[in-house]
Every structure is written in C-alpha cells, then in structure tokens.
Amino acid sequence: MPPRLAKLAGLGAFGAIALFVALFALIAYVSFPRDTGGIDSTLAAVTWISVGVVIVALAALHIVLGRQLMELGGERDREA
C-alpha cells in the first residue's frame, strides 16, 4: 500500500470514531424516556449500555487500525 494512501486510510479510521459517537448520541436521544410515552427508563438504560459496548469496541478497533495505518504511512518519512 502506498504510504500516502495508508496515511489517508488511517485518518479515515480515526474520523469514523466521530461518526460512531454521533450515532450513539442519536440513539441515546431517540431512546430517552419521555412523559408522553415510549420506552421506559429501564429499557433505555439497557439500550444505552448495549449500544455503548458495541460503539466502544468499534472505536477501539479503529484506533488500533488507524495507528497501524499511520505508522505504515510514515515509513517513507523515516527512510528519507
């Protein structure tokens, strides 16, 4: 993989984490208990925890992959 493309892919992996956080915020907002009906507080907490665990796992994976790609992208700088 060319170093320039690896660095771009690494930045994309880090950028995906922001989308994961935004997705979690949307799900948390939608599942928030309301007085007019809908989900209750127990089910909302279960939803937040279950989605949060998945989001944290995906973010950790993207951090590892992003670091590896950024390191691969920086090899040309070290050789010169």
Secondary structure, DSSP 8 states (H G I E B T S, - for coil): --HHHHHHHHHHHHHHHHHHHHHHHHHHHHTS-BTTBS--HHHHHHHHHHHHHHHHHHHHHHHHHHHHHHHHHTHHHHH-
